[in-house]
Amino acid sequence: MSRESSIGRPCNGAAPARSAGGGGLVQADGPAPRGGAGARSRSGSLLVVSRTGGVSAEPRVVAVVVAYNRRDLLVESLDALAGQTRAVDAVLVVDNRSDDDSAVVASEHPVGATVLEMSRNTGGAGGFAAGIAHAVESMDADLVWLMDDDTIPLPGALEALLEARAAYPGPVALLGSRVVWHDGREHPMNTPRTRPGASPRALSRAAEAGSLPVRSSSFVSMLVDARAVRHHGLPVADYFIWNDDFEFSCRLLRHGTGLYVPGSVVEHRTRTFGATDVDPGERFYYEVRNKLWMLLRSPALAPEERVLYAGSSARRWARTFARSSRRSVLVRSAARGLRDGLVRGPRPTSQVLAGATPWGDEVVAIEDGVRTGGR
């Protein structure tokens, strides 16, 4: 199977749009992101001439960082992007209507980021949907590198992802990094698991690239092929927070290949060391509602997987209740989540983001492309 047939068709993005002022895109002053020498192909990829005279397309990588009220961490994240051993080709910061000066900090950072200021907080799900759409439709992205503003990639993180992608003997829809806390311990919030039922051949092919095959990945460093986005769509913005990356990555990987690359390391600078099921309080609503949406309404899972993940979710929820010191809050949140998860499904992402971004037509374009079989 060709790369195009398994993850979608090549993108032919237009030139990046620019506007000044709030509620739009701001191109920061400062140096352009570093990159190798060479001409650009029509798709925006860098054409690299080897010592033997051959020409290969170096993928154009656009990093998308979703920010909300963590300006100091955002600075560290942008510093880390600027210090990559394989430079990103462009950086897009999606500011989710922060109350601090995150948007200003991003626009003034020397990495030269484009800043998309949302008119309201759309959660991580909405921020990533808007950012991916703009990167794919208007920034000529071949690959989109996704991360929250508390993600600090080590210098060789991107290079390791690209090396694994190049070494894998087949098409790859997405790749994920090894995620550690600031003290170097594996972060339990972003622990990858080998794809259930992976064949010896699949394990061997992944091992050739220094990786493991996975069924899902997180938005704490996920490198996504733009063709997979055009073929399978954007994150579901109505999820707001929690399970949005799980649903998105599972959708791309139901029939595609995802790789966990332990040689690519990022720090997840959460305040505490732990998973999301440690006393989540009122946010438990999103866990219950979104998990029901995924189990009942998403095309991301096969029927047998729905049964498997329903059982694992029930066990996870039981542990959450057992550990919580605010069980009455969890009961109320779970009841609301059950009601909303069963009564209705998520709205189209273009509808959720209507009026939140001046570039909603890019979201519509992705959705239209998916309905017509990708572009």
C-alpha positions in Angstrom: 0.0 0.0 0.0 1.4 3.4 -0.9 1.9 6.2 1.6 -0.9 8.2 0.0 -3.5 5.4 0.1 -2.9 4.7 3.7 -2.8 8.1 5.3 -4.4 10.5 2.8 -3.4 12.6 -0.1 -0.7 15.2 -0.3 -1.5 18.7 0.8 -1.2 21.7 -1.5 -1.5 24.5 1.1 -1.7 28.2 0.2 0.6 30.8 1.5 0.2 31.7 5.2 -2.4 34.4 5.9 -1.4 37.3 8.1 -3.4 40.0 10.0 -2.6 42.4 12.7 -4.4 43.0 16.0 -6.3 40.7 18.4 -8.6 38.0 17.2 -6.4 37.2 14.3 -3.0 36.0 13.2 0.1 38.0 14.1 3.5 37.4 12.5 6.1 38.1 15.1 9.1 40.2 14.4 12.4 38.3 14.6 14.4 35.8 12.7 12.6 33.2 10.6 12.9 29.6 11.9 16.1 27.9 11.0 16.2 25.4 8.2 18.5 23.7 5.8 19.5 25.1 2.4 17.6 24.2 -0.7 14.6 25.1 -2.8 11.0 24.5 -1.9 8.8 22.0 -3.8 5.3 23.0 -4.7 4.0 21.3 -1.5 6.3 23.5 0.5 8.8 20.7 1.3 12.5 21.5 1.3 14.3 19.9 -1.6 17.7 18.6 -0.4 20.5 17.7 -2.8 22.6 14.8 -1.5 26.3 14.4 -2.0 25.6 11.9 -4.8 23.4 14.5 -6.6 20.0 12.9 -5.7 17.1 15.1 -4.6 14.8 14.2 -1.7 11.9 16.1 -0.1 12.7 17.1 3.4 9.3 17.4 5.1 8.2 20.9 6.2 7.4 20.7 9.9 5.1 23.2 11.6 5.0 23.2 15.4 1.6 24.0 16.9 1.5 25.0 20.6 -1.8 25.6 22.3 -1.4 28.1 25.2 -3.6 29.2 28.1 -2.5 31.3 31.0 1.0 29.8 31.4 3.2 32.5 29.9 6.4 31.4 31.7 6.0 27.8 30.6 5.2 29.0 27.1 8.5 30.9 27.0 10.3 27.7 28.0 8.5 25.7 25.3 9.3 28.2 22.6 12.9 28.4 23.8 13.0 24.6 23.4 11.6 24.8 19.9 14.1 27.3 18.9 16.9 25.0 20.2 16.0 21.9 18.2 18.9 20.2 16.5 16.6 19.8 13.5 15.0 23.2 13.2 11.2 23.5 12.9 10.2 25.3 9.7 7.5 27.4 11.4 5.8 27.8 14.8 2.2 28.5 15.3 0.9 29.5 18.8 -2.8 29.2 19.4 -3.7 31.4 22.4 -7.0 30.3 24.0 -8.0 33.7 25.2 -5.5 33.8 28.0 -5.9 36.2 30.9 -2.2 36.8 31.0 0.1 38.1 28.3 0.7 34.8 26.6 -0.1 36.1 23.2 2.2 39.1 23.6 5.0 36.9 24.9 4.6 34.5 21.9 4.5 37.3 19.3 7.7 38.8 20.7 9.7 35.6 21.1 12.7 35.3 18.7 11.5 32.0 17.4 9.3 34.0 15.0 6.0 32.4 15.8 2.7 33.1 14.1 0.1 33.8 16.8 -3.6 32.9 16.5 -5.6 34.6 19.2 -8.9 32.9 19.7 -11.8 35.1 20.7 -12.9 32.7 23.4 -11.4 29.7 25.3 -12.1 26.6 23.2 -10.2 24.2 25.3 -7.3 22.1 24.1 -9.5 20.3 21.7 -10.6 23.5 19.9 -7.2 25.0 20.0 -5.5 22.1 18.4 -8.3 21.8 15.8 -7.9 25.4 14.8 -4.1 25.2 14.9 -3.9 22.0 12.8 -6.3 23.4 10.2 -4.3 26.6 9.8 -1.0 24.7 9.6 -2.3 22.3 7.0 -4.4 24.7 4.9 -2.2 27.9 5.1 1.3 27.1 6.3 2.2 24.4 3.8 2.8 21.8 6.6 3.8 18.3 5.6 4.0 17.4 9.3 2.4 19.1 12.3 4.1 18.8 15.6 1.5 19.2 18.4 2.2 20.2 22.0 0.6 22.0 25.0 2.4 25.0 26.4 3.7 22.9 29.3 5.6 20.6 26.9 9.4 21.2 26.8 11.0 19.2 24.0 14.7 18.2 24.6 17.0 19.5 21.8 17.0 16.2 19.8 13.3 15.5 20.1 12.2 16.5 16.6 15.2 15.0 14.9 14.6 11.6 16.6 11.0 11.6 15.4 12.0 12.4 11.9 14.7 9.8 11.9 12.3 7.1 13.1 9.8 8.1 10.4 12.4 7.9 7.7 13.7 4.6 8.9 10.3 2.9 9.2 9.6 0.7 6.1 6.2 2.0 5.4 3.8 5.0 5.8 3.4 6.5 9.3 0.4 8.5 10.3 1.8 9.9 13.5 4.7 9.5 16.0 4.9 10.3 19.7 7.7 11.1 22.1 8.8 9.6 25.4 7.3 11.9 28.0 9.0 12.5 31.3 8.4 14.8 34.3 11.0 17.4 35.2 12.9 14.9 37.4 13.3 12.4 34.5 10.7 9.9 35.6 8.3 8.6 33.0 5.1 10.7 33.2 2.1 8.5 34.1 -0.2 10.9 32.3 1.4 10.1 29.0 2.4 6.5 29.2 2.3 4.7 25.8 1.2 1.2 25.4 2.2 -1.2 22.6 -0.6 -1.7 20.1 -2.8 -4.6 21.3 -2.4 -7.6 19.1 0.6 -6.2 17.2 2.0 -9.0 15.1 5.7 -10.0 15.2 6.1 -8.4 11.8 4.6 -5.1 13.0 6.9 -5.2 16.1 9.9 -6.0 13.9 9.2 -3.2 11.4 8.8 -0.7 14.3 12.0 -2.0 15.9 13.9 -1.2 12.6 13.0 2.4 13.3 13.9 2.2 17.0 10.2 2.5 18.0 7.1 0.6 19.1 3.7 0.4 17.3 1.0 2.1 19.3 -2.8 2.5 19.1 -3.0 6.0 20.5 -0.8 9.0 21.4 -1.1 12.3 23.4 -0.9 16.0 22.5 2.3 16.2 24.6 4.5 15.9 21.5 2.6 14.2 18.6 4.0 14.5 15.1 1.1 14.1 12.6 1.2 13.7 8.8 -0.9 16.4 7.1 -2.2 13.8 4.7 -3.7 11.8 7.6 -5.5 15.0 8.8 -6.9 15.6 5.3 -8.1 12.0 5.2 -9.4 11.5 8.7 -10.2 15.0 10.0 -9.4 17.3 12.9 -9.7 16.8 16.7 -13.3 17.0 17.8 -13.5 20.6 19.3 -16.6 19.8 21.3 -14.6 17.5 23.6 -13.0 20.8 25.0 -10.6 18.9 27.3 -9.7 15.3 28.0 -9.8 12.3 25.6 -9.6 14.7 22.6 -6.1 13.4 21.7 -7.1 9.8 22.5 -10.0 10.0 20.1 -8.0 11.9 17.4 -5.0 9.6 17.5 -7.2 6.4 17.6 -9.1 7.6 14.6 -5.9 8.2 12.6 -4.5 4.8 13.8 -7.5 2.5 13.4 -6.1 1.5 10.0 -2.8 3.5 10.1 0.6 3.2 11.7 1.6 5.1 14.9 5.0 4.9 16.4 6.3 5.6 19.9 9.8 6.8 19.7 11.7 6.6 23.0 14.7 8.4 21.6 12.6 11.5 21.3 12.2 13.0 24.8 10.0 15.8 26.0 9.3 17.1 29.5 5.7 17.5 30.7 5.9 20.3 33.3 2.7 19.5 35.2 2.5 20.9 38.7 2.2 17.4 40.2 3.4 13.9 39.3 0.4 11.8 38.5 -2.3 10.7 36.0 -5.5 12.6 35.2 -7.6 10.1 37.3 -6.2 11.4 40.6 -9.1 13.3 42.1 -10.2 15.3 39.0 -13.1 17.1 40.7 -15.6 18.7 38.4 -13.4 17.9 35.3 -14.6 14.3 35.7 -17.6 15.5 33.7 -15.4 15.7 30.6 -13.8 12.3 31.2 -17.2 10.6 31.4 -19.0 12.5 28.6 -16.1 12.4 26.2 -15.4 8.7 26.8 -19.1 7.9 26.1 -18.9 10.0 22.9 -15.9 8.1 21.8 -17.2 4.6 22.7 -20.7 5.2 21.2 -20.3 7.7 18.4 -16.7 7.9 17.1 -15.3 5.9 14.2 -12.0 5.6 16.0 -12.6 2.1 17.5 -13.5 -1.2 16.1 -16.5 -3.0 17.8 -14.3 -5.3 19.8 -12.2 -2.3 20.9 -15.2 -0.6 22.2 -15.9 -3.5 24.6 -12.2 -3.5 25.7 -12.0 0.2 26.3 -15.4 0.3 28.0 -14.1 -2.2 30.5 -10.9 -0.4 31.1 -12.7 2.9 31.5 -15.0 1.4 34.1 -12.1 0.1 36.1 -10.4 3.5 35.8 -13.4 5.3 37.1 -13.7 2.9 40.0 -10.1 3.7 41.0 -10.8 7.4 40.7 -13.8 7.1 43.1 -11.8 5.0 45.5 -9.0 7.5 45.7 -11.1 10.7 45.8 -11.6 12.8 48.8 -14.5 14.6 47.1 -16.8 11.8 46.0 -19.9 13.9 46.0 -18.4 16.2 43.4 -17.5 13.1 41.3 -21.0 11.7 41.6 -22.5 15.0 40.3 -20.0 15.4 37.5 -20.4 11.7 36.4 -24.2 12.1 36.4 -24.0 15.1 34.1 -21.4 13.4 31.9 -23.6 10.3 31.6 -26.6 12.4 30.7 -24.9 14.6 28.1 -22.8 11.7 26.7 -25.9 9.6 26.1 -28.4 12.2 25.0 -26.4 13.9 22.3 -23.2 13.6 20.3 -20.5 16.2 19.7 -21.2 19.0 17.3 -19.2 19.5 14.1 -15.9 21.2 14.9 -16.6 24.0 12.4 -19.8 24.8 14.4 -18.0 24.8 17.7 -15.3 27.1 16.5 -17.6 29.4 14.6 -16.7 33.0 15.6 -13.8 31.8 17.8 -11.2 32.0 15.0 -11.2 34.4 12.0 -10.0 31.4 9.9 -13.0 29.1 10.3 -13.0 28.5 6.6 -9.9 26.4 7.0 -11.7 24.1 9.4 -14.6 23.8 7.0 -12.2 23.0 4.2 -10.8 20.1 6.2 -14.2 18.8 7.0 -15.4 19.1 3.4 -12.3 17.2 2.2 -12.9 14.4 4.6 -16.5 14.1 3.4 -15.3 13.8 -0.2 -12.6 11.3 0.6 -9.6 13.5 1.3 -7.6 15.7 -1.0 
